[in-house]
Amino acid sequence: MIDLDGNPMTREKIRAAIQIYNSESRGSQAFAKLPRALISILDALAVGKTTYVKGTDGQLQVNRRKDKSVVAG
């Protein structure tokens, strides 16, 4: 995953971005700093499904729960 500044993201940065995705509204400044590719991946993730996001230090498993929140495993 590439950050907005063009640098690759680590798994910890991806986890932090997912926390912002879950907690902030879409119009907030914090949400605007998330990578658009990550937002697209998380928006397309269906309830109960799993996908993987690649960071510089390995892959990160991402699930969508029944309450519509996204969890990084």
C-alpha positions, 0 to 999 in steps of 0.5 A, spaced: 500 500 500 502 506 498 501 512 502 499 519 499 506 522 500 508 516 495 512 512 500 510 505 502 506 503 508 508 498 514 502 494 517 502 499 523 500 505 519 495 500 515 492 499 522 492 506 524 489 508 517 483 502 518 482 505 525 481 512 522 476 509 517 472 506 522 472 512 527 472 518 523 466 521 518 468 521 511 468 529 511 473 530 516 481 532 515 483 525 518 479 521 513 482 525 507 489 523 509 487 516 508 490 513 501 484 512 496 486 505 494 485 503 501 478 506 502 476 503 495 479 496 498 475 497 504 469 500 501 468 494 497 469 489 502 463 485 504 460 483 511 463 476 513 469 477 507 476 477 508 482 480 504 489 482 504 493 488 504 500 488 503 505 493 507 512 493 506 513 488 512 508 483 510 501 482 508 495 484 513 488 480 513 482 485 513 475 483 515 469 486 515 464 484 521 457 484 521 456 491 525 460 494 518 466 495 522 473 493 519 478 489 523 485 488 521 488 481 524 
